Amino acid sequence: MGINKDKQFNLSKRKILIKSLADGKNATEIAQILECHKSTISREILKYRYLDFKSESKQSLCSTCSRNPSCTLKHRCGRMICGLKCAGCKSLEVCDEYKEIKCNRENRFPFICINCKNINSCKRNHYSYNPQRADTEAKDLRRRCREGINMTASEYNEFDKIILNGVKAGQSIYHIKMTNNLPRSLKAIYNYSHRGQISVRPIDLPRSVTLKRRKAKLPSEYEYNENKYVDRSNHLFADWLVFQAKRRIIIYWEMDFLGVPHTSDQMIMTLVIPRFQFVYLIPFDHPKENDVLQMFNTLDELLGDDFEKVFEAIITDRDPRFNTFRDIEIRDDGVVRTRVFFCNPGVSNEKPFVENLNQQLRIIFPKGADLRNLTLAKCNEISSNLNSRFLNSIDGKRPIDLFVEYFGIEILKKLGLRIIDPDEVKILKFNKY
């Protein structure tokens, strides 16, 4: 019996079918063996039978006579000078010993010429069924049926327009699908793009292009000279793992600076909450250690008592600008407001979320871009757009919605961010905001 019971025919079922036909079983008996309806058997044979012998366009009378193989009759046409047998003569129109081969196999079960006793004498069309051939044709038919896009012209035009407009606004395919409830899977839409069936091509999707291989460096090469004498005891990554486990911390931040631009002293600090994929961008003008400290002091003033709740812990790299971490942790009155921990040099997977974000930000802040006159208000607008995207990594939710659900809308407003309607989300170069 076939392994795909109650489903499509497979090679195993087709072999059972042809063997049953050779044994002389009827459609009902075969259907009982294969546990399907007898009409399924008939449709299978009719669909995949093939012409094994084609009858001639102008046949002789003898070609449909059952006496053909043993016939020795002569002169049935009245031409006495002909010395040939009449069998196969196309001039013969009438014969008193003609016995027609009555055959309905072409139109009635089994629809093929298997086990036919007149197969050698019959000159009609002969049909056969081959399991391997039928299985190959069925697979090819399924493949061809799944090609293309199953839509009307108007549906396709609307579908293509939605995706194209979304990509032009810098939205991801996933965000476009979730915002517009597109009736196709994410994989199908990407396949349409790769096959050229929609206007958006893979080159239009910024994360689809192949990245260059990075030059390998030893961990020691990532260490800054300014860090040689900095004491980070109790603030290393191993200390963070213990601290996180003891406090059961699930909401914390990963912090980093976006790669140094060559045309401007302006830099961008990126902060990410891994649990929510929530992004917060802060611009700096040629930042120093004290500038980072001042930034946290400003946030402390903005958030007030909520600062300790929002910034319970921070993971960052060993950038010298973070060397004032002890002052960042403790207020002037001696109260501990946050905890800062450092990743090991060259181990970027200890803060993977902010590293991934920095890659995404290259769409907005290309390398070599002049970031002068980049304001906090513009960074807040960019952060709001990034946080208003639907993300597959958080089950199709939006980071900004999760942040508000956990911290409340007032804290979001204090940070200068806002909720943006999904249709209005833009992920463009910074100078287009």
C-alpha positions in Angstrom: 0.0 0.0 0.0 1.2 3.5 -0.7 2.7 5.4 2.2 0.7 8.5 1.6 -2.8 7.1 2.3 -5.7 9.3 1.3 -3.3 11.7 -0.5 -1.8 11.9 -3.9 -0.7 8.8 -5.8 3.0 8.0 -5.5 5.3 5.5 -7.2 4.5 2.8 -4.7 0.7 3.1 -5.4 1.2 3.3 -9.1 3.2 0.0 -9.1 0.4 -1.7 -7.2 -2.1 -0.3 -9.7 -0.4 -1.7 -12.8 0.1 -5.1 -11.1 -3.6 -5.2 -10.2 -4.5 -4.3 -13.8 -2.3 -7.1 -15.1 -4.0 -9.5 -12.7 -7.4 -8.6 -14.2 -8.8 -6.8 -11.2 -11.6 -4.2 -11.8 -11.7 -0.6 -10.6 -13.6 -1.4 -7.4 -11.2 -4.2 -6.4 -8.2 -1.9 -7.0 -9.8 0.9 -5.1 -10.2 -1.4 -2.1 -6.6 -2.4 -2.2 -5.4 1.3 -2.4 -8.1 2.5 0.0 -9.5 5.2 -2.3 -12.5 5.8 -4.5 -12.8 3.8 -7.7 -13.1 7.1 -9.7 -9.6 8.0 -8.4 -8.3 4.9 -10.2 -10.0 5.7 -13.4 -8.8 9.4 -13.4 -5.2 8.2 -12.6 -5.1 5.9 -15.7 -6.8 8.4 -18.0 -4.5 11.2 -16.9 -1.2 9.4 -17.3 -1.8 6.8 -20.0 0.2 7.2 -23.2 -0.2 6.3 -26.8 1.9 3.1 -27.4 0.7 2.5 -31.0 -1.0 5.0 -33.3 -3.4 3.8 -35.9 -3.0 4.9 -39.6 -5.1 7.7 -40.9 -6.5 5.5 -43.7 -7.0 2.0 -42.4 -7.8 -1.2 -44.3 -10.9 -3.2 -43.5 -8.7 -6.0 -42.2 -7.1 -3.8 -39.6 -10.3 -4.1 -37.4 -11.1 -7.8 -38.3 -10.4 -10.5 -35.7 -9.4 -12.9 -38.5 -6.6 -10.7 -39.6 -3.6 -12.7 -38.3 -4.7 -16.0 -39.9 -6.6 -14.7 -42.9 -5.6 -16.2 -46.3 -8.5 -14.9 -48.4 -7.8 -13.6 -51.9 -9.7 -11.8 -54.7 -12.4 -10.4 -52.3 -12.3 -7.1 -54.2 -13.1 -8.8 -57.5 -9.7 -8.2 -59.1 -8.8 -11.7 -60.3 -5.4 -10.6 -61.6 -4.2 -9.8 -58.1 -2.3 -12.7 -56.5 -1.8 -11.2 -53.1 -3.7 -12.0 -49.9 -6.5 -9.5 -49.0 -5.2 -9.1 -45.5 -4.0 -5.5 -45.1 -5.2 -4.3 -48.5 -6.6 -0.8 -48.3 -8.7 -1.3 -51.5 -10.9 -3.8 -49.8 -14.2 -2.3 -48.7 -16.5 -5.3 -48.2 -15.8 -8.9 -47.0 -18.5 -11.5 -46.2 -16.2 -13.1 -43.6 -15.4 -9.8 -41.8 -15.7 -10.1 -38.0 -15.2 -6.7 -36.4 -13.0 -6.5 -33.3 -15.3 -4.8 -30.8 -13.2 -2.8 -28.3 -14.2 -0.1 -25.8 -11.0 -0.1 -23.8 -10.2 3.4 -25.0 -13.4 4.8 -23.4 -14.1 2.3 -20.6 -12.1 0.7 -17.8 -9.3 -0.2 -17.8 -8.7 2.5 -20.6 -5.5 0.8 -21.7 -4.7 -2.3 -23.8 -3.4 -4.5 -21.0 -4.3 -8.3 -21.2 -6.0 -7.7 -24.6 -6.1 -11.0 -26.7 -6.4 -9.0 -29.9 -3.4 -6.8 -29.2 -1.4 -8.2 -32.1 -4.1 -8.0 -34.7 -5.8 -4.7 -33.7 -4.6 -1.7 -35.6 -6.5 0.8 -33.5 -4.7 3.1 -31.1 -3.0 1.2 -28.3 -2.7 2.8 -24.9 -0.3 1.8 -22.1 0.4 2.9 -18.5 3.9 3.0 -16.9 4.2 3.7 -13.2 7.7 5.4 -13.4 6.5 7.6 -16.4 3.3 8.5 -14.7 5.1 9.4 -11.4 7.6 11.6 -13.3 4.7 13.4 -15.2 2.8 13.9 -11.9 5.8 15.5 -10.2 6.4 17.8 -13.2 2.7 18.8 -13.2 2.8 19.7 -9.5 6.0 21.7 -10.0 4.5 23.7 -13.0 1.2 24.3 -11.1 3.1 25.9 -8.3 5.0 28.3 -10.5 3.8 31.8 -11.1 1.5 33.9 -8.9 -2.1 32.7 -8.3 -3.8 36.1 -8.6 -5.9 38.1 -10.9 -4.3 41.0 -12.8 -5.8 43.6 -10.5 -4.8 41.7 -7.3 -1.3 41.3 -8.6 -0.9 45.0 -9.4 -2.1 46.0 -5.9 0.2 43.3 -4.4 3.2 44.5 -6.3 2.4 48.2 -5.6 2.2 47.6 -1.8 5.6 45.8 -1.7 7.3 48.4 -4.0 6.1 51.4 -2.0 7.1 49.7 1.3 10.6 48.9 0.1 11.0 52.5 -1.2 10.2 53.7 2.3 12.9 51.4 3.7 10.5 48.9 5.2 11.5 45.2 5.4 9.4 42.6 3.6 8.3 41.2 6.9 7.0 44.6 8.1 5.2 45.1 4.7 3.6 41.7 5.0 2.4 42.3 8.6 1.2 45.8 8.0 -0.9 45.0 4.9 -1.8 41.4 5.8 -0.5 40.2 2.5 -2.0 36.8 1.5 1.4 35.2 0.9 4.1 33.7 3.1 7.4 35.6 3.7 9.3 32.9 1.8 6.9 33.1 -1.2 7.4 36.9 -1.5 11.2 36.5 -1.4 10.9 33.8 -4.1 8.8 36.2 -6.2 11.6 38.7 -5.9 14.4 36.3 -6.8 12.5 35.0 -9.8 11.8 38.5 -11.0 8.0 38.1 -10.7 7.5 41.4 -8.8 9.1 44.8 -9.3 11.3 44.6 -6.2 14.6 42.8 -6.9 17.0 41.3 -4.4 19.4 44.2 -5.0 16.6 46.5 -3.7 16.7 44.7 -0.3 19.7 46.1 1.6 20.2 43.0 3.8 20.1 40.6 0.8 23.4 41.6 -0.7 26.5 39.6 0.1 28.8 41.2 2.6 32.5 41.3 2.2 34.6 39.0 4.5 35.9 40.9 7.4 39.6 40.9 8.2 40.4 38.6 11.1 42.0 40.1 14.1 43.4 38.6 17.3 41.4 39.6 20.5 44.5 41.5 21.8 44.3 43.8 18.7 40.9 45.0 19.8 42.2 46.3 23.1 42.8 50.1 23.4 46.1 51.4 24.8 44.1 53.7 27.1 42.6 50.6 28.8 45.8 49.0 30.0 45.6 50.4 33.5 41.8 50.5 33.9 40.6 48.2 36.7 37.4 46.4 35.6 37.2 43.9 38.4 33.7 42.9 39.2 32.6 44.4 35.9 33.7 41.7 33.5 31.4 39.6 31.4 31.6 36.6 33.7 30.6 38.9 36.6 27.6 40.0 34.5 26.4 36.4 34.0 26.5 35.9 37.8 24.8 39.3 38.5 22.1 38.5 35.9 21.4 35.1 37.3 21.2 36.3 41.0 19.0 39.3 40.2 17.0 37.5 37.5 17.4 40.4 35.1 15.6 40.1 31.8 15.5 43.8 30.8 19.0 45.3 30.2 20.7 47.4 27.6 23.6 46.7 25.1 25.6 49.8 24.3 28.0 50.7 21.6 29.1 53.5 19.3 28.4 53.3 15.6 31.6 53.0 13.6 33.7 56.1 13.5 32.9 58.3 10.4 35.9 59.8 8.6 34.2 63.0 7.4 32.7 64.2 10.7 33.5 64.3 14.4 29.8 63.6 15.1 29.1 60.1 16.4 26.1 58.1 17.3 25.7 56.0 20.5 23.4 53.0 20.0 21.5 51.5 22.9 19.4 48.3 22.5 17.1 46.3 24.8 17.6 42.7 23.5 14.4 41.4 25.0 12.3 43.9 23.0 14.7 44.8 20.2 14.1 48.4 21.3 16.5 51.0 19.9 17.6 54.3 21.3 20.0 56.5 19.4 21.9 59.5 20.9 24.2 61.9 18.8 27.5 63.1 20.2 29.9 65.8 18.9 33.4 64.3 19.2 32.6 62.5 22.5 34.9 62.2 25.4 34.6 60.2 28.6 32.9 63.1 30.4 30.4 63.5 27.5 29.1 59.9 28.0 28.9 60.5 31.8 27.0 63.8 31.1 24.6 62.0 28.8 23.6 59.5 31.6 23.3 62.3 34.0 20.8 64.0 31.6 18.8 60.8 31.2 18.8 60.5 35.0 17.3 64.0 35.3 14.7 63.2 32.6 13.5 59.9 34.0 13.9 60.7 37.7 13.0 57.7 39.9 12.3 55.6 36.8 16.0 55.7 35.7 16.9 52.7 37.9 13.9 50.8 36.6 14.8 51.5 32.9 18.6 51.2 33.1 19.0 48.4 35.6 22.1 47.0 33.8 24.2 47.9 30.7 26.6 45.7 28.6 29.2 47.4 26.5 32.6 47.0 25.0 35.9 48.4 26.3 35.8 51.7 24.4 37.8 54.3 26.4 34.8 56.6 26.4 33.2 54.2 28.8 36.1 54.4 31.3 34.0 56.6 33.6 31.7 53.6 34.2 32.0 53.9 38.0 30.7 57.5 37.9 27.9 56.3 35.5 26.9 53.7 38.0 26.7 55.9 41.1 25.0 59.3 41.6 26.7 62.2 43.4 24.8 61.2 46.5 26.3 57.7 46.5 23.2 55.9 45.3 23.8 53.1 42.8 21.5 53.9 39.8 22.8 51.2 37.3 25.4 48.6 36.7 27.9 48.5 33.8 29.6 45.4 32.6 32.2 44.9 29.8 32.5 42.3 27.1 35.8 40.6 26.4 37.9 42.2 23.6 37.0 40.9 20.1 34.1 38.8 21.3 31.2 40.6 19.6 28.7 37.7 20.2 28.6 38.8 23.9 26.5 41.8 22.8 25.1 40.5 19.5 22.0 42.6 19.4 23.7 46.0 19.3 26.2 44.6 16.7 23.4 43.5 14.5 21.7 46.9 14.9 24.9 48.7 13.8 24.8 46.7 10.6 21.2 47.8 10.0 22.0 51.4 10.8 24.4 51.5 7.8 21.3 51.9 5.7 20.5 55.1 7.5 24.1 56.3 8.3 26.4 55.1 5.4 30.1 54.9 6.0 31.7 58.2 5.2 28.5 60.2 5.8 28.8 63.7 7.1 26.8 63.7 10.4 27.3 67.4 11.2 24.0 69.1 12.3 22.5 65.7 13.3 20.3 66.6 16.2 18.8 64.6 19.0 15.3 65.3 17.6 16.2 63.7 14.3 17.8 60.7 16.1 14.6 60.3 18.1 12.6 60.3 14.9 14.9 57.6 13.5 14.6 55.6 16.7 10.8 55.9 16.6 10.7 54.5 13.1 13.0 51.6 13.9 11.0 50.7 16.9 7.7 50.9 15.0 8.6 48.0 12.7 7.0 44.6 12.9 9.8 42.1 13.7 9.8 38.4 13.1 12.3 37.9 15.9 9.7 39.0 18.5 6.7 37.0 17.1 5.5 39.8 14.7 5.3 42.4 17.5 6.7 45.9 17.4 9.5 46.9 19.9 7.8 50.1 20.8 4.6 48.3 21.8 6.5 46.0 24.0 8.4 48.9 25.6 5.2 50.8 26.4 3.5 47.7 27.8 6.4 47.1 30.1 7.5 50.6 31.1 4.5 52.8 30.2 3.8 55.5 27.6 5.1 58.3 29.9 8.7 56.9 30.0 8.6 56.7 26.2 7.6 60.3 26.0 10.3 61.3 28.4 12.9 59.7 26.1 11.5 61.9 23.3 10.1 58.9 21.2 6.7 58.4 19.7 4.6 55.6 18.2 4.4 55.7 14.4 1.6 54.1 12.4 3.0 51.0 10.5 2.0 52.4 7.1 4.1 55.5 7.8 7.3 53.8 8.9 10.4 55.0 7.0 13.9 53.5 7.1 15.8 56.0 4.9 19.1 57.8 4.9 19.3 60.2 7.9 19.1 63.4 5.8 15.6 62.4 4.5 13.9 62.6 7.9 
